[in-house]
Each structure stands twice: as C-alpha cells, then as structure tokens.
Amino acid sequence: MSSTSSPLPYDRQAVINLDAIRANVRHLREIAAPARVMAVVKADAYGHGAIPVARAALEAGAGWLGVAHFTEGLALREAGIDAPILAWLHTPDTDFAAGIEAGIDVGISGWELEPVVAAARQLERPARVHLKIDTGLGRNGCPPALWEDLVNRAVEYQELGLLRVVGVFSHLAVADEPHRPETDDQVDRFREAVAVAENAGLDLEVRHLANTPGTLSRPDAHFDMVRVGLGIYGLSPFETQTPEELGLVPAMTLRGRVANCKQVPAGQGVSYGLNYLTTEPTTLVLVPLGYADGIPRSVTGVQVAIGGKRYDLVGRVAMDQFVVDLRTNDAGDLLGEEVILFGPGPGVPDAQDWAVGAGTINYEIVTRVSPRVPRYYTGTADEQDDGGEAAPVAVAEELTASAAEQAAAAAQVRAAALASPDERNTDSAGDAGAVLA
Ligand SMILES: Cc1ncc(COP(=O)(O)O)c(C=O)c1O
C-alpha cells in the first residue's frame, strides 16, 4: 500500500484491509479443504480488531472462531456473532458459567472438567467441550499418561447429560520449521489420542491440530479442522517464504504523519542516550509512534517508507516517537507527509523486517500495536448487517483500489501455485468503503 492521502485525518493509524482478510481465509480454506477453518481471533485478532476480523472471516467461509479467553468469546457474542467459538485458556477464576451460557465451547486439558461440569449442572445445560491432548508442546493439554482417564470421565459426564464432547485437539510446537521431526511425532500422538476417545464411545464432530504453519506445510495434520491465526492476517510463519509466495496478503498497514522535519549539522546526537550521531549535514524527521503505540524499543536497523523512498530509523525509540535520518538536505519539508512503517506491497517494509530488527516474530509486531493507534478498516462494503455498533463510514477509494490490486495479485500467485484455473477464490475486492474504529 502506498497511499499518500487518507479520507480522514490521522496522526497515526493501523489500516486493516478486510478484503485481504477475506482473501486469506478463502485461500486457507482451499488449502485445508475438506477440513474446515477456525479463524483464530484471540488478542484482538492479533491487533487487527477481533469483531471486524471475525465478521470478515465468517463472510469468507470460516466456520469457527478461536480465542484464548472466555472474555474474548463473550465480546464476540455481545457484538452479535453467533458462530461456533472455542476458548482454550482458563484459570480457576474463569467464569465458566458465563461462557457456557453464551454457547462458547470450552477447551479442557484436565482440571477444568470438574468446574465446567459444576457450571453445566448449575445452568442445567450441557457444556460443549473439546478435550485437549498434549502431543508434545508442553503447555496446556492433558499429558498422554492421563488421557484415558480424562476421556473416561468426560464420557461419564456426557452420559449424565452434563457435557457434549464436540472435539479433540492439540497444538503444534515446531510446524514453522517444516523439516523438524517432532511434528511427525505430534501427528502420531494425536491420532492415538483420537483413537482412544473414539474407542471410548465419543462421537467427535471435529478433530483439530494444525495452526497456520501446519496448515500450509502438513496436509496430514489437517484432520477435520485447522485453526489459523497468522495466515488470515496475511503473514508468513516461515522464515524463508514471503506472504506473497504463500498466496497471502498482509492485512495491516501501520502508518503515521511526519510530526517534525528539520535540518541538523553533522554530529547531531539523536534521541535518549545520544547513541546515534549524524555523519553529515542532514534532515531528521520525527515520527509520532513510540513504544506506547507498540513499536518495540529494542528495534534497530529498520526502515520506513516516505514518498515511495525508504529511510533508516535512527537512535532509540521513545515512548511516543522515533527519528528517521533522511541522509540528505534535498528532500524538502516533509512535515505532515505519510510515513509507512510496514504494510503490503513493493517498496514498503513489512512486519517481518520489523520482527528481525526487534529480535522477535511477525506475530508480535502486529499484535503489540497498542489501542492508542486508531484502527481504520477498508474493504467493508459487504459487511453484514448484524446489528453491530454503527460506525462512521467513509469512502477510501485509494486504499480500496490498493486492496483490490493486492487481492488480484494474490489470486494470480495462488493460481500459478495451484495451477488450477477454475479456482473458486477469485476474491471480489469490493466497493469502496471504510470504517474508522
Ligand atoms: C491453540 C492455538 N491454536 C491455533 C493458534 C493459531 O496459530 P497461528 O497463528 O500460527 O495460526 C494459536 C495461536 O497461538 C493457538 O494458541
């Protein structure tokens, strides 16, 4: 995306392209088929906005939504979203009754079974549960040695009408490194755990194991459903493959306006610590995003795009701002110009560049963009009328044209990769429309 104007004024903004979300979901559906797709929208949809992203993902054919916490699921229900939702991370303080009453499925690793059953008894309504086996990740999930016991207890409660065991699931540890053999072991252990559950009489609706890297690299891990997060946001889980190579379109563009632009002599120190000194007479540009906006303070060696050119971020990132050295005095006064930190498209740094610069992963770069940064949604024309909160709608032709181009480009990449001319995911990039949230 290389827009230089916005239909609405902004100082800083995360532009979320819902057409890209839809295109990515459709693409992942094709890869996963016949398995279904659960769109993982925890952590405010990895910083993209859980409610608009959930709606876009469902429009594009995702059958389920996945969240970590019941509270995240409850927020989706309050927004009028009635699709199946699974929440998988709880503590003894979790309000299981509220989640069950809202029809949210519960991931159960062991200890949760009794409090969930107690809540179901109190509500006089069976809880829908997915039993989680730890196939090797070592986080939650039932240890294999205790699996048979968990399954048997769940069967008993199901017979008493207190539970409906809908699924069995697990989570992959190293699918982002496709050569690693541990994924084979996890798939094998998962098959064994499913067999134990089925032999105990459970009639499972969904068996699910794969995250985005598993979906993209391990067809044998698809089972009945894949749980995809990163991929629906258009980012690559693999170090050596770009989103474009995977047929994905990054959905988030993070941008700001130049807040100050000044010429300085050689030897000017920049930002706290004065760790950076200009090496020549130059122009410094101030960008009004800092670690309070989710920009990692630790980042070094990254660039931003201004007017189609890339420039280096220099000195320390502060709470509200960082500095860019143009290394020229010929750029003119850039006050108010658009600065793109990352986004899709040629000539623009991407979230992966920032991840490398901050010593982290692209997941974190988008997820940490803080609530102080307003989200601006494009590609909203076919948003469903489900009674969601009315939001101001503005025309964003430039952004939406860019969204259409990206979706078309991604469709071409997919067509080439799949060699399937009648592929049904020819995304309708939609009419101009944008929502400010
Ligand atoms: C249990 C579970 N499933 C699926 C996902 C989605 O993973 P990804 O973003 O790699 O698709 C996550 C995210 O961490 C998760 O915790």
The ligand as an ORCA input file, in Angstrom:
! r2SCAN-3c Opt
* xyz 0 1
  C      -4.262    -23.267     20.472
  C      -3.932    -22.410     19.292
  N      -4.369    -22.788     18.099
  C      -4.109    -22.067     16.983
  C      -3.352    -20.916     17.049
  C      -3.073    -20.153     15.793
  O      -1.699    -20.201     15.451
  P      -1.193    -19.486     14.127
  O      -1.294    -18.024     14.381
  O       0.199    -19.947     13.952
  O      -2.086    -19.927     13.030
  C      -2.857    -20.499     18.290
  C      -2.003    -19.309     18.377
  O      -1.028    -19.230     19.042
  C      -3.161    -21.271     19.443
  O      -2.725    -20.895     20.651
*
